């Protein structure tokens, strides 16, 4: 009888079912893999439905109820229906190819925000959180950036920067031999990556188990 009670308790506490999760390409590639590996090892009965989309679209989907959970770049001013929780601070750096003229300038003296205007920029698309953070940081300095190319995908931006098509603002975690940090006087930026749920929605055990891992 004791064994039977234990089996019933185990079934009651089991984490299973389907978890519909939205994430951005950057978070899904650079932050989530170790979390998802541990999650699937601990909860093999969960059917994970992982959707890659822009952070802004994922937040909208959570607000309207088609997604239970999103792990994305957090909005600066989230919808009143949403509850957000910071998981990873994500510093943003101005970056360029190692042979970019601004890198030579930085090696010889200093780079000011005004100097950025003199060179083409490859930036995230209009309406994205990352682009807003850059323009908000430049607003007090009264610098207007002209964008030559733009895309929603940070990996694509990194590639275009690495071949010399322009400078950009990218997460510090993406800087490697292909691109280098370009220190700009008086410019500090940071994104916030984390979880998004809808206020008042009762989350599944699978969603709560994933949130526990993120915490």
N, C-alpha and C positions, 0 to 999 in steps of 0.2 A: 504493500500500500504506500509506503514511503517513497518507493521508486516511482510509482504512478503520479504522486503529487509533484515530485520533482520534474517529471516529464511535462506535466501540465503547466507548471510554472515556466519551464524553458520555452514552451510554445508561446505562452502569453508574452514573454519578454523578447521573443525573436524579432529581429529587424529584417523585413522583407518588403515585397511589393515593388512598385515602379517609382523611381524618383526622376522627375523631369527637371533638369538643371541647365540653366543658361550661363554661358561664360564668354568672355571676349577671347580673341585669338591670342593676345599677349598673355593674359592670365592663364589661359588653358595650356599654353606652351611652356611658360617660364615659371609658373607658381604652383599650379594644381597637380602635376603628375605625381609627386611623392605623396600628396594627401589622398589622391584617388587610389593609388596603389595600396596604401594602408587600409583605406575604407573598404575596398573590394576584398582584401584578405580577411578583414574582420566580419564583413557582412556579405558573404557570397550569394545570399538569397535575394539581394536587391537587384532589380533590373534597372540599370542606369541609362537614362535617355539624355545624353549630353548634346546640347545644341550650341554651336559657335555662332555668335552674332555680335554686333556692335553693343557696347555697354549701354548706350542710351536706349536701344531697342529692347535689350534684356530687362531694363528697369520698367519700361512701358508694359512688357509682357507680364511681369510680376504684378504690377498695379492692376492690370485688367483680369488677372487670374489664370492666364494660360500657362504660366510658369509658377512652380511652387517656390523656387529658390534661384537666385542669380549670384554669381561670384565674379565681380567685374570691377572696373574703375568706378568709384563712388561719385555720384553727382555732388556738386557744390551746394545745390539747393534742391534736395530730393522732393518728389511729390509728397503731399501730406498723407497719402495712403501708405507710404513706404516706411519701413524701419531698416536702417543701415547700421552696419557694425564694421569698424576698421579691423583688418587682419594684417595687412602689410603696408607700412609707409613706403612710398616709391619715389625717391628723389629723381627729378628731371634735370638733365644737363643739356647745354648747347653742345652739339657735336658737329664734326666735320671730318673729311678725309685727311689722312696724315699730311698730304701735300697741298692742302687748301691754303690760299693766301692768308686767311685769318689765323691759321696755325703759326705761320711764319711771324705774323704780327705779334701773336701772344708770346712767342719765344723771344722776341726782341724787346718788347715793352709791355703793353697791356691792351686789352680789347674792351671797348666801351659799347653799350647798346647801340649807339648811333652808327657804329661801324658795320653793324649787321645789315643795315639798309643798303649798303654799297654792294652787297652780294646776293645772288639768288637764294631763295629758301625753298626747301621741300618740307611741307608741313602736313599734319593731320587735317582731314577735311573739316569744313565749316560745321559747327554744331557739336563737335566732339569735345569731351572734357579736357583732353590734353591740349588742344588748340586754345581753348578758353583760358587755361592756366597760363600759357605763354603770353597771350595778349593782355591778360589782367596784370601780369608781372611787368609788362612793358608800358602799360597805360600811364602810370605816374611819371615815367621818364619821357613821355610824349614822343615815342618812336613808332612810326607807321611802317609795318613790314609788308613788302610786296611779295606775294607767293607765286613762284613760277610753276610749281607742281604740287599736287596734294592728293592724298589717298587715305583711306581709313586704316590701312594695315601697317603697323609699325615695322614689321620685318621688311616690307617693301620699301618703306622710307629708309631704313638702314642700308639696304642695297643701293638705292639711288644716291645716298650720301657717300657711300664707300667708293663709288665710281666718279665722284666729283661733280654731281649735278647740283649740289647746293649744300648749305648747312641745315641743321634741323634741331629740334628739341626732342630728346628720347630718354627713356629711363636709364639711369646709371648702370643697371644690371645688363644692359645690352652693349655696353662699351667693351671693345676688344681690339685686336690688332687692325681690324678693317676700318674702324672709326676711332676718333680720339675725343676726349673732353676738351672743350674750348672755354676756359674760364672767362666769364664776362663780368666786368666790374659792376657790383651792385645788383646782380640778378640771381635770385634764389627761388627755386620752384620745387614743388612736391605734389605728386598725386597721392590719392588714398585708395587702396585696393581692399575690397572686403565683400561681405555678404549683404544681400538685399532680400527682404521678405515683405509680405503685405501685412500691415497692422490688422489685428483681429482674426487672421486666418489661423486655424489650428493646423500645425504642421504634422506631417507624417513622422513615424519613428525613424524612417530612413533620412529624412531631412534633418531632424534633430541630431541624429548620430553623426552626420557630416558636419553640422555646425559645431558639435562638441570637439571634433578633430581639429577644426579650424581655430577654436579657442585655445 
